[in-house]
Amino acid sequence: MRWGIGAVEVTRVEEMVVDGVPLGMFVLDFDADELDRHPWVAERFLGEGATMPLSFHTFALAVGDRRILVDTGCGNGKPRTGLTASMFGDLDTPYLGRLGDAGFPPEEVDTVVCTHLHVDHVGWNTTLVDGRWEPTFPHARYLFVDRDVEHWARQDEEMHAAAFADSVRPVMEAGLADLVPPDHVVCPEVRLEPTPGHTPGHASVVVASGGASAVITGDMAHHPFQLAVPTRSSFADTDPVLAARTRQDFVDRYADTGTLVLGTHFSPTAGYLRRDGGVVLAEAP
């Protein structure tokens, strides 16, 4: 799946899709009646019983000769424990092959952007080589938002602390990490945009070229329902109140602008925010 944003080509590279995730288990204070007020959500983005497909994918950006990845999924063979171990732990997917088929072999990637440092966004930063976690993209600079590094480096929460240890810290120790502000400019066509709340340093990614634009959500919103009802935060949000305010600001900023919204966990993935008696995520052509 590819989109042209001016001179920038954006490719969705799938790691995996988990079907049948109940929206009500994922979104705090879920009210099924709200789906009646926003029928497009169920029609386009939900299955039977208000369940959702949860997609894990990378956005690969070709900007001239540059090869930029946004988020790297869960990774293979990562030891994970706790309630989500079955979803994130000890995976064996053909992700790197898919990345190569899309024109992004690991040795040609020059930049890796992590919207935040949760377990399912940093996993392929490293791969296991002779019993050590080594950077997967040896010629890339990895961009980590400084506030997220500061936060997660001192957390002992089981799942994300483990991800920091095997998927973030080895990159830093290899000297390949740049700690950047949440409004960092990657290149003239690609920049970060602060969208805090899910994590303290969470950033979305804006692509603009030739009068066209797109924004990669990261986990600012996990599902389009949260754009219809921005007050509904995720159980995984570090600051649910700030996350809700960030989503409302996002809707206010991008509705009716023609900016393509690329959801980091959405399936379908892309659409345009429009106000039509409420907010509608219209499907991309």
C-alpha positions as CSV (number, residue, x, y, z in Angstrom):
1,M,0.0,0.0,0.0
2,R,1.6,3.3,-1.2
3,W,0.7,6.9,-1.3
4,G,2.4,9.8,-3.1
5,I,2.7,13.0,-1.1
6,G,4.2,15.3,-3.6
7,A,7.7,14.0,-4.3
8,V,7.6,11.7,-1.2
9,E,6.5,8.1,-1.5
10,V,5.1,6.5,1.6
11,T,4.8,2.7,1.8
12,R,3.0,0.8,4.5
13,V,5.1,-2.3,5.5
14,E,3.0,-4.7,7.6
15,E,4.4,-6.7,10.5
16,M,1.1,-8.3,11.6
17,V,-2.6,-7.7,12.2
18,V,-4.4,-8.9,15.3
19,D,-8.1,-9.3,14.6
20,G,-11.0,-9.3,17.0
21,V,-9.7,-6.8,19.6
22,P,-12.7,-5.4,21.5
23,L,-12.8,-1.7,21.2
24,G,-14.3,-1.5,24.7
25,M,-11.3,-3.2,26.2
26,F,-8.9,-0.8,24.5
27,V,-10.7,2.5,25.0
28,L,-11.4,3.9,28.4
29,D,-15.0,4.8,29.3
30,F,-16.3,3.3,26.0
31,D,-19.9,3.9,25.4
32,A,-21.4,1.8,22.6
33,D,-24.2,4.4,22.1
34,E,-21.5,6.7,20.7
35,L,-21.1,4.4,17.7
36,D,-24.8,5.2,16.8
37,R,-23.8,8.9,16.6
38,H,-20.8,8.1,14.4
39,P,-22.0,5.2,12.2
40,W,-19.0,5.5,9.8
41,V,-16.8,4.1,12.6
42,A,-18.5,0.8,12.7
43,E,-19.2,0.7,9.0
44,R,-15.5,1.1,8.0
45,F,-13.4,0.3,11.0
46,L,-15.1,-2.3,13.2
47,G,-16.0,-5.9,12.9
48,E,-18.7,-7.9,14.6
49,G,-19.3,-7.0,18.3
50,A,-17.5,-3.7,18.0
51,T,-14.1,-5.5,17.6
52,M,-11.3,-4.0,15.7
53,P,-8.3,-5.2,13.6
54,L,-5.2,-3.9,15.3
55,S,-2.5,-3.4,12.7
56,F,1.2,-3.2,13.4
57,H,3.1,-1.6,10.5
58,T,5.9,0.7,9.6
59,F,5.7,3.7,7.3
60,A,8.7,3.7,4.9
61,L,9.4,7.1,3.3
62,A,11.4,7.5,0.1
63,V,12.5,11.1,0.0
64,G,14.8,11.5,-2.9
65,D,17.8,9.2,-2.1
66,R,16.8,9.1,1.6
67,R,15.2,6.0,3.1
68,I,13.3,6.8,6.4
69,L,11.3,4.4,8.6
70,V,8.7,5.6,11.0
71,D,8.3,3.1,13.9
72,T,9.6,-0.5,13.7
73,G,6.9,-2.7,15.3
74,C,7.4,-5.5,17.8
75,G,10.4,-7.3,16.4
76,N,11.2,-11.0,16.2
77,G,12.3,-13.2,19.1
78,K,11.8,-10.5,21.8
79,P,11.3,-11.9,25.3
80,R,8.1,-10.4,26.6
81,T,6.1,-11.2,29.8
82,G,2.8,-10.2,31.4
83,L,-0.6,-10.0,29.8
84,T,0.6,-8.9,26.4
85,A,3.4,-11.5,26.0
86,S,1.2,-13.5,23.7
87,M,0.8,-10.6,21.3
88,F,4.3,-9.1,21.4
89,G,6.7,-11.9,22.6
90,D,8.8,-14.4,20.6
91,L,7.4,-13.4,17.2
92,D,8.6,-14.9,14.0
93,T,7.4,-12.7,11.1
94,P,8.8,-12.1,7.6
95,Y,9.0,-8.3,8.3
96,L,12.5,-7.7,7.1
97,G,11.8,-9.5,3.8
98,R,8.7,-7.3,3.3
99,L,10.8,-4.2,4.1
100,G,13.4,-5.3,1.5
101,D,10.6,-6.0,-1.1
102,A,9.3,-2.5,-0.5
103,G,12.7,-1.1,-1.4
104,F,14.1,-0.6,2.1
105,P,16.7,-3.3,2.8
106,P,18.2,-2.7,6.3
107,E,21.6,-1.6,5.0
108,E,20.0,1.2,2.9
109,V,17.9,2.8,5.6
110,D,19.5,6.1,6.8
111,T,16.9,7.3,9.4
112,V,14.6,5.5,11.9
113,V,12.1,7.7,13.6
114,C,10.3,6.4,16.7
115,T,7.1,8.3,17.5
116,H,7.5,7.0,21.0
117,L,9.3,4.2,22.8
118,H,6.6,1.6,23.5
119,V,7.2,-2.1,23.0
120,D,5.3,-2.2,19.6
121,H,7.1,0.7,18.1
122,V,10.8,-0.1,18.7
123,G,11.0,-3.8,18.3
124,W,12.9,-4.0,15.0
125,N,15.4,-1.4,16.1
126,T,17.5,-4.4,17.0
127,T,18.0,-8.0,16.1
128,L,19.7,-10.8,17.9
129,V,23.3,-11.5,16.7
130,D,25.5,-14.0,18.5
131,G,23.4,-13.6,21.7
132,R,23.5,-9.8,21.6
133,W,20.8,-7.3,20.5
134,E,22.5,-5.3,17.7
135,P,21.0,-2.4,15.7
136,T,19.1,-3.8,12.7
137,F,19.8,-0.7,10.5
138,P,23.6,-0.2,10.8
139,H,23.9,2.9,8.7
140,A,20.9,4.7,10.1
141,R,20.6,7.5,12.7
142,Y,17.8,6.5,15.1
143,L,15.8,9.5,16.3
144,F,14.3,9.2,19.8
145,V,12.4,12.1,21.4
146,D,14.4,13.3,24.4
147,R,11.5,13.4,26.7
148,D,10.5,9.9,26.0
149,V,14.1,8.6,26.6
150,E,14.2,10.5,29.9
151,H,10.9,9.0,31.0
152,W,11.4,5.3,29.9
153,A,15.0,5.1,31.0
154,R,13.9,5.4,34.6
155,Q,10.8,3.2,34.5
156,D,10.6,-0.3,35.8
157,E,7.2,-1.2,34.3
158,E,7.7,-4.7,33.1
159,M,6.8,-4.7,29.4
160,H,8.1,-1.3,28.2
161,A,11.2,-1.4,30.5
162,A,12.2,-4.7,28.7
163,A,11.7,-3.0,25.3
164,F,13.9,-0.1,26.3
165,A,16.6,-2.6,27.5
166,D,16.7,-4.7,24.3
167,S,15.5,-2.3,21.6
168,V,16.5,1.2,22.6
169,R,19.5,1.1,24.9
170,P,21.6,-1.1,22.5
171,V,21.1,1.6,19.8
172,M,22.3,4.3,22.2
173,E,25.3,2.2,23.3
174,A,26.2,1.7,19.6
175,G,26.3,5.5,19.1
176,L,23.5,5.5,16.5
177,A,20.9,7.4,18.5
178,D,20.1,11.1,18.3
179,L,17.9,12.5,21.1
180,V,15.8,15.2,19.5
181,P,13.0,17.6,20.5
182,P,9.4,16.6,19.7
183,D,9.3,19.3,16.9
184,H,12.5,18.1,15.2
185,V,12.9,18.6,11.5
186,V,14.2,15.4,9.8
187,C,14.5,17.0,6.4
188,P,12.6,19.7,4.5
189,E,9.8,17.3,3.7
190,V,9.5,15.5,7.0
191,R,9.2,16.8,10.5
192,L,8.0,15.8,14.0
193,E,4.9,17.3,15.6
194,P,4.5,17.2,19.4
195,T,1.4,15.1,20.3
196,P,2.0,14.3,24.0
197,G,-0.2,12.3,26.3
198,H,0.1,8.8,25.2
199,T,3.7,9.2,26.4
200,P,5.4,12.3,27.6
201,G,7.5,12.8,24.4
202,H,5.1,11.3,21.9
203,A,5.4,12.9,18.4
204,S,3.5,12.4,15.2
205,V,5.2,12.8,11.8
206,V,4.2,15.3,9.2
207,V,5.1,14.8,5.5
208,A,4.7,17.8,3.2
209,S,5.8,18.1,-0.4
210,G,4.6,19.8,-3.6
211,G,1.5,21.3,-1.8
212,A,0.4,17.9,-0.5
213,S,0.6,16.8,3.1
214,A,0.1,13.7,5.3
215,V,0.4,13.1,9.0
216,I,1.4,9.8,10.6
217,T,-0.5,9.5,13.9
218,G,1.7,7.2,16.0
219,D,-0.4,6.3,19.0
220,M,-1.9,9.8,19.4
221,A,-5.0,7.7,18.4
222,H,-5.1,3.9,18.2
223,H,-8.5,3.8,16.4
224,P,-10.5,6.2,14.3
225,F,-13.2,6.1,17.0
226,Q,-10.9,8.3,19.0
227,L,-11.0,11.0,16.3
228,A,-14.8,10.9,16.3
229,V,-14.8,11.1,20.1
230,P,-11.4,12.6,21.2
231,T,-12.3,12.4,24.9
232,R,-11.9,8.6,24.8
233,S,-8.4,7.8,25.7
234,S,-6.6,4.5,25.6
235,F,-5.7,2.4,28.6
236,A,-2.1,2.7,27.5
237,D,-2.0,6.5,27.6
238,T,0.4,7.8,30.3
239,D,-1.7,11.0,30.7
240,P,-5.3,10.3,29.5
241,V,-6.4,13.9,30.1
242,L,-3.5,15.4,28.1
243,A,-4.0,12.7,25.4
244,A,-7.6,13.7,25.0
245,R,-6.7,17.4,24.6
246,T,-4.0,16.4,22.1
247,R,-6.5,14.5,20.0
248,Q,-9.0,17.4,20.0
249,D,-6.2,19.7,18.9
250,F,-5.3,17.2,16.1
251,V,-8.9,17.2,14.9
252,D,-9.1,20.9,15.0
253,R,-5.9,21.3,13.1
254,Y,-6.4,18.7,10.3
255,A,-10.2,18.5,9.7
256,D,-11.1,19.8,6.2
257,T,-7.5,20.6,5.3
258,G,-6.9,17.8,2.7
259,T,-4.1,16.4,4.9
260,L,-4.0,12.6,4.6
261,V,-4.2,10.9,8.0
262,L,-2.1,7.7,8.2
263,G,-3.0,5.7,11.3
264,T,-0.2,3.7,12.8
265,H,-2.6,1.0,14.1
266,F,-5.6,1.8,11.8
267,S,-7.0,-0.8,9.4
268,P,-8.0,0.5,6.8
269,T,-4.9,2.7,7.2
270,A,-5.6,6.1,5.6
271,G,-8.3,8.7,5.2
272,Y,-9.2,12.4,5.4
273,L,-10.7,14.1,8.4
274,R,-13.9,15.9,7.5
275,R,-16.6,17.6,9.4
276,D,-20.1,16.6,8.2
277,G,-22.4,17.0,11.2
278,G,-19.4,15.6,13.2
279,V,-16.0,14.4,12.4
280,V,-15.8,11.7,9.6
281,L,-12.6,10.0,8.5
282,A,-13.3,9.7,4.8
283,E,-11.5,6.9,3.0
284,A,-8.5,7.7,0.9
285,P,-8.9,7.1,-2.8
